[in-house]
Amino acid sequence: MTLKRRPTAWRPPHLPEPKRLLDLTLGSALLALTAPLLAAAALTLALSRPAGGVFVRDYRTGLNGHPFLLSSLRTRLFRLDLLSRLPHVVRGELSLVGPAPLKTGSPAGAAPWRQLVRPGLTGLAQVRRHSELPWDETALLDQHYVEHHWIGLDLAILARTPGSVLRASGGAGAVRRAETARRAGAVRRARTARRAGAVRVIRTARFP
C-alpha cells in the first residue's frame, strides 16, 4: 500500500504551510532564547576538549529522502543536544515535530512514509517513550503521526515535550545514582574483605 500526501487547503503561493510557519516562528524564538545557554554549553565542552570535538555530525534522511548533515552538541544534559538542532529547524531541514531523524542508509529511514514529512526534534513516539508500549511500537507511532498530523497535534506534542524531557532526565539521574551506589558498595565490600583477610593472616602468624 502506497501512502499519498494528504491534500491541503489552497493558500497564496508566497505563504508557507501552517506547519512550516510554526517551525519558523517558534523555532526562531526558541533559538533566540536558548542561544546563550547553548553558547555556554559549547564553550564548556570546548574547554574540556572531548574526543571527537564539540559537535556530533552525521548524515540523516530528510524530506523526500534527501540527506542532510545533522549537527548536535556532544551532550545530553537537559537534552541540550536537541536544542542545538534548532538551526536545522529554521533552515527547513528539520521540523519541531516529526519522526526522529534516522541515519542515512538505515532500512527504517528508507521507509516511504517517513519521507513525506520533515523529521523532527520531538514527536509522538518521543513523548510516549515512557508509556507501557513495547519498543517496536515506536515506528507505528511515527507512521500514525505522518498519516494524521495537523497543527493541533503538533501543538499538543510540543506541550507534552518538556515534561517528557524532565522525566527522561530524572530517569537518567536515577540510573547514574544507582550505578554510583552499586560501585561504592562493591568498593566497600572489597575493602572489608581485604581487611578481614589481613586480620586472618596476622592471627595465623601470631598463633600457629
C-alpha positions in Angstrom: 0.0 0.0 0.0 1.5 3.3 -1.1 0.9 6.3 1.1 -0.1 9.6 -0.5 0.3 13.1 0.7 -2.8 14.5 2.4 -4.5 17.3 0.3 -4.0 20.7 1.8 -6.2 23.8 1.6 -5.3 26.4 -1.0 -3.1 29.2 0.2 -1.3 32.1 -1.5 1.9 30.8 -3.1 4.1 33.3 -1.0 2.8 31.9 2.3 4.4 28.8 3.9 2.1 26.0 5.1 1.0 26.3 8.7 3.4 23.6 9.9 6.4 25.4 8.3 5.1 28.7 9.6 5.1 27.3 13.1 8.6 25.9 12.7 9.9 29.3 11.5 8.2 31.4 14.2 8.5 29.2 17.2 11.8 27.7 16.1 13.4 31.2 15.7 12.0 32.3 19.1 13.4 29.2 20.9 16.7 29.6 19.2 17.0 33.2 20.3 16.0 32.3 23.9 18.4 29.3 24.2 21.3 30.8 22.3 23.2 32.0 25.5 22.7 28.6 27.1 23.9 26.7 24.0 26.9 29.0 23.7 27.8 28.4 27.3 27.4 24.6 26.9 29.6 24.7 23.7 32.3 26.7 25.5 32.3 24.3 28.4 32.6 21.4 26.1 35.4 23.1 24.1 37.4 23.7 27.4 37.1 20.1 28.3 38.3 19.1 24.8 36.1 16.0 24.3 37.3 13.3 22.0 35.7 13.9 18.6 35.1 17.6 19.1 32.2 19.7 20.5 29.6 18.7 17.9 28.4 15.3 16.6 27.9 15.4 12.9 26.4 12.7 10.7 24.0 12.4 7.7 20.3 11.9 8.3 17.4 11.2 5.9 15.2 14.2 5.4 12.1 15.3 3.5 11.6 13.5 0.2 14.6 11.2 1.1 17.2 14.0 0.8 20.2 13.5 3.1 21.4 16.4 5.2 24.3 16.8 7.7 22.9 17.0 11.2 25.0 18.8 13.9 24.3 18.3 17.6 26.2 19.3 20.7 28.0 16.4 22.3 26.0 16.5 25.5 22.6 15.1 26.7 22.3 17.3 29.8 18.7 18.5 29.8 18.6 17.4 26.1 20.8 20.4 25.0 21.7 18.2 22.1 18.1 18.5 20.8 18.0 22.3 21.4 21.3 22.6 19.5 19.5 21.3 16.4 17.2 24.4 16.2 19.2 26.0 13.4 18.2 23.0 11.3 14.5 23.8 12.0 14.9 27.4 10.9 16.7 26.3 7.7 13.9 23.8 6.9 15.9 20.6 7.2 14.0 19.6 10.4 10.6 20.3 11.9 9.8 21.0 15.5 7.6 17.9 15.5 8.0 14.8 13.3 9.6 11.3 13.2 13.1 11.0 14.6 15.8 11.8 12.0 17.4 8.4 11.2 20.8 7.9 9.8 21.2 7.8 6.1 21.3 4.2 4.8 19.3 2.7 7.7 16.5 0.4 6.5 13.9 2.2 8.8 14.9 5.6 7.4 14.2 4.4 3.9 10.5 3.8 4.6 8.4 5.8 2.0 6.1 7.2 4.7 9.0 8.7 6.6 10.0 10.8 3.6 6.6 12.5 3.3 7.4 14.9 6.2 10.4 16.5 7.7 12.0 14.7 10.7 11.5 16.5 14.0 13.2 17.5 17.2 10.3 15.8 19.1 7.4 13.6 18.1 4.6 11.3 19.1 7.0 8.4 19.7 9.2 10.6 21.9 6.5 11.8 24.2 5.1 8.3 24.6 8.5 6.8 25.2 7.9 6.3 28.9 4.5 4.7 28.5 4.0 0.9 28.7 4.1 0.5 24.9 6.6 -2.0 23.7 9.7 -0.7 21.9 8.6 -2.0 18.5 5.6 0.4 18.7 7.9 3.4 18.0 7.7 3.0 14.2 3.9 2.6 14.4 3.6 5.8 16.4 5.8 7.7 13.9 3.7 6.3 11.0 0.5 7.2 12.7 1.8 10.8 13.1 2.7 11.0 9.4 -0.7 9.8 8.3 -2.7 12.0 10.7 -0.6 15.0 11.6 -2.1 18.5 11.7 -1.2 21.7 13.5 -3.3 20.9 16.6 -1.4 17.6 17.1 1.9 19.4 16.7 0.9 21.9 19.4 -0.2 19.0 21.8 3.1 17.2 21.3 5.1 20.3 21.9 3.1 21.0 25.1 4.0 17.5 26.4 7.7 17.5 25.4 9.1 19.5 28.4 7.5 17.0 30.8 8.9 14.1 28.8 12.4 15.6 28.8 12.3 16.1 32.6 11.1 12.6 33.2 13.9 11.3 31.0 16.5 13.4 32.8 15.2 12.2 36.2 15.3 8.6 35.0 18.9 9.0 33.7 19.9 10.6 37.0 18.4 7.7 38.9 20.3 5.3 36.8 23.5 7.2 37.4 22.9 7.3 41.2 22.1 3.6 41.3 25.3 2.8 39.4 27.3 5.0 41.7 25.8 3.3 44.7 26.5 -0.1 43.3 30.1 0.7 42.6 30.5 2.3 46.1 29.1 -0.9 47.7 31.4 -3.1 45.7 34.4 -1.0 46.8 33.3 -1.2 50.5 32.8 -5.0 50.2 36.3 -5.3 48.6 37.9 -3.3 51.4 36.1 -5.2 54.1 37.2 -8.5 52.5 40.9 -7.3 52.3 40.8 -6.2 55.9 39.3 -9.5 57.1 41.9 -11.4 55.1 44.7 -9.3 56.6 43.4 -9.9 60.1 43.3 -13.7 59.5 46.8 -13.6 58.2 48.0 -11.7 61.3 46.2 -14.1 63.7 47.6 -17.1 61.9 51.1 -15.7 62.1 50.9 -15.0 65.8 49.0 -18.2 66.8 50.1 -21.1 64.6 
